[in-house]
Amino acid sequence: MTRLASSSQTRAMLLEQAGIGFVQGAADFDEDAIVASSPKNFVYQATLGKFEAAMKVFGCETYPLLVADTVVTAHGKILRK
């Protein structure tokens, strides 16, 4: 069992399809505040920020945390939501 620290229905579906037990709940993190030099750096900062926020809200004593982020780019520029 793990805690999916995300509100993403797609990530939840992937865990379900893989047969991984999880509870789902997102911690508040402002991705719009990120200033990144590259898409790779953006994803790193977003994932780290989500992890730190989830640790404050949920901790990891009950379940291990699973955090993730993805980014879409075109011609080296990040296409935000």
Secondary structure as the mmCIF struct_conf table of DSSP 4:
data_model
#
loop_
_struct_conf.conf_type_id
_struct_conf.id
_struct_conf.beg_label_comp_id
_struct_conf.beg_label_asym_id
_struct_conf.beg_label_seq_id
_struct_conf.end_label_comp_id
_struct_conf.end_label_asym_id
_struct_conf.end_label_seq_id
STRN STRN1 THR A 2 LEU A 4
HELX_RH_AL_P HELX_RH_AL_P1 GLN A 9 GLN A 17
TURN_TY1_P TURN_TY1_P1 ALA A 18 GLY A 19
STRN STRN2 PHE A 22 GLN A 24
HELX_LH_PP_P HELX_LH_PP_P1 ALA A 26 ASP A 28
HELX_RH_3T_P HELX_RH_3T_P1 GLU A 31 ALA A 33
BEND BEND1 SER A 37 SER A 38
HELX_RH_AL_P HELX_RH_AL_P2 PRO A 39 VAL A 57
TURN_TY1_P TURN_TY1_P2 PHE A 58 PHE A 58
BEND BEND2 CYS A 60 TYR A 63
STRN STRN3 LEU A 65 LEU A 66
STRN STRN4 VAL A 72 ALA A 74
TURN_TY1_P TURN_TY1_P3 HIS A 75 GLY A 76
STRN STRN5 LYS A 77 LEU A 79
#
